[in-house]
Amino acid sequence: MHSAVKRRGGPLQRPATITGLLLISLVASLVFLADRLADFSATSGQKDFIDNISSISVSTDSEELRALEQEPSAVLKKPVGVIYKDGINTPANINGSSKEHSEIKKKIPSGRKENEFKPEIFVLEQGDKKTESVANTASEGEDQVKFELQGTYSSQQISARESQKMRIERQNSQKIIPDAHVRQMRDQKKIIPDAHVRQMRDQIIRAKAYLNLAPARNNAPIVRELRQRIRDVHRALGEATKDTELSRRAPERIRSMESTLFKASKLFNDCSAMVKKLRAMMHSTEEQLRVQKKQSMFLIQLAARSFPKGLHCLPMRLTAEYYALTPNEQEFPNKGKLDDPSLYHHAIFSDNILAAAVVVNSTVFHSKEAEKIVFHLVTDKLNYAAMRMWFLANPPGNATIQVQNIDEFTWLNSSYSPILKQLESASMKEYYLKSQYMSPDGGSTNLKHRNPKYLNMLNHLRFYLPELFPKLNKVIFLDDDVVVQRDLTALWGIDMHGKVNAAVEICGENFFRLDKYLNFSNPLIARDFDPNSCAWGYGMNIFDLQEWKKKDLTAIYHKWQNLNEDSQLVKLGSLPFGLITFYNLTHALDKSWHVLGLGYNPSVSRTDIAKAAVIHYNGNMKPWLEIGIARYKQYWTKYVKYDHIFMQQCNLGE
């Protein structure tokens, strides 16, 4: 019985034992897990977590998402990082590892606590982008730790001075860059001061073109409006050449005209007709310009030949005063110096009292040895008494002066001088003086070569210097339209190497060469001269009269004058014959001795003028005429004695 019971109880106890063991193992596992969770610290857990996260690499390969539409990359922005004060259990850099945070802590100076550094946040503006930066600045200002967070974050310890420099640079970069078109418009306004003036003139041209496209006798509203707008713009424009000279209503007129032109473009939209009309207007304008240029040239030539009223009055008063003097009072002193070859002799041939006076005054003013200067002034019979009276009343300081009458040179007659014979011929006088040649439509011949001054023998007297001064060795020739600005004594010591004439060459790359003055289609000219030879300037020359006599240059001059009796070899004037007579006999001077062009060229350099020993008003725009170039007159007028009683009586003022 007992055995039966034992057999029945053994199998019943085995499942209970197994269940107990399972419970014990489960409890042990829970106890072990709880112990592990208790040992887990927040700091180390965070560190392991951040290390694990930072070790994760995300592929940068872009893969297209088919299910959802992607946002454009331009709108994606990097997260703004924030650095918190120490003591807060938050990552120092959410995009980096905690090692950077520990390295930053090491850079904090010893003896200071981390909480002494307070965050300083500032904003940088570059265009329309803003970047927030956080900088921990020390309270004492000796050391500074600065953090810049712009997508990826870096740390750097810099000095206070460097930090201040960076702040200034960033503040300067805060200016907002304007739009490119706005900047371009501003630059154009700075470069083009007459932008609105040009726009208004262009509007007038367009409006006139639309008016010409309208049918004849059309009084449509658009036609009346165009005419009114043209009048309004003309009034607003006036004589303005710059935008600053326009009236205040000019912008309003521009807008109104633009609106009217827009209406007209809708009504007259035939482009081919517009092109034809504009082309016709262009041709008409070019023709008008050509006529105006021709008339302008004629008027300038006419004005150059005229003589101001005051310059007529002055010689008349001086002549009357001269003949009131006794014979002894009419004589100049120092006659013994006139033939002394050791002195500095200057020859001036002129019938203009004021012009000759300026040459004499400026030469004496700049001379270091005025007592050695002798002026030989030759004029015509009409101005002889007036010229003498002027220099008797206004003597040239310590210099000596002689005034002669060209009509008293009995040796200078038509039998000796071919040019004098030609000037007395009827054909020559007709060529210069006949009225048909004095009109703007008087042929294609250049009017400047028909100037009656070429009939004046004073213009050709320069070719007879040895006959005029037989006892002299050298002489300086000065035109009456020059101003001396420097002492000319150095010219007397120049070695001319056996040449007769010393002058400044005036040729450039392709102008002022012999082919401009001589007719190289003539075989005589083509045989003896080089068309590319450089021309030189008359007006300030020094001549070696001894060499002149040896080479008998006056005879050569006469030879070419006889060959040119029909004016087929050279252009009229004294310079072409000078180029022939002194061909290969001219010594080139430095250009600073003689600057030309002040009578026709408005762009002569002021630097060249200031350095020049002699400036020359060659051309039609003489400084004593109203047509003279204003910017050059000051160099001439300062040597005129405007305080003289006769100058005031004849209304000759500055």
Salt bridges, closest charged atoms under 4 A:
ASP51 OD2 - LYS47 NZ 3.52
GLU64 OE2 - ARG66 NH1 3.00
ASP86 OD1 - LYS105 NZ 3.73
GLU120 OE1 - ARG167 NH2 3.12
GLU140 OE1 - ARG112 NH2 3.12
GLU148 OE2 - ARG170 NH2 2.15
ASP194 OD2 - ARG198 NE 3.23
ASP202 OD2 - ARG206 NH1 3.65
GLU225 OE2 - ARG229 NH2 3.88
GLU225 OE2 - LYS263 NZ 3.50
ASP232 OD2 - ARG229 NH1 3.92
ASP232 OD1 - ARG235 NH1 3.06
ASP232 OD2 - ARG253 NH1 3.68
GLU258 OE2 - ARG206 NH2 3.49
GLU287 OE2 - ARG290 NH2 2.68
GLU331 OE1 - LYS335 NZ 2.75
ASP339 OD2 - LYS471 NZ 3.99
GLU369 OE2 - LYS372 NZ 3.31
GLU430 OE2 - LYS434 NZ 3.18
ASP479 OD1 - ARG462 NH2 3.38
ASP479 OD2 - HIS616 NE2 3.64
ASP481 OD1 - HIS616 NE2 2.81
ASP481 OD2 - LYS622 NZ 2.51
ASP495 OD2 - HIS497 ND1 3.65
ASP528 OD1 - ARG527 NE 3.02
GLU547 OE2 - LYS550 NZ 3.74
GLU547 OE1 - LYS551 NZ 2.82
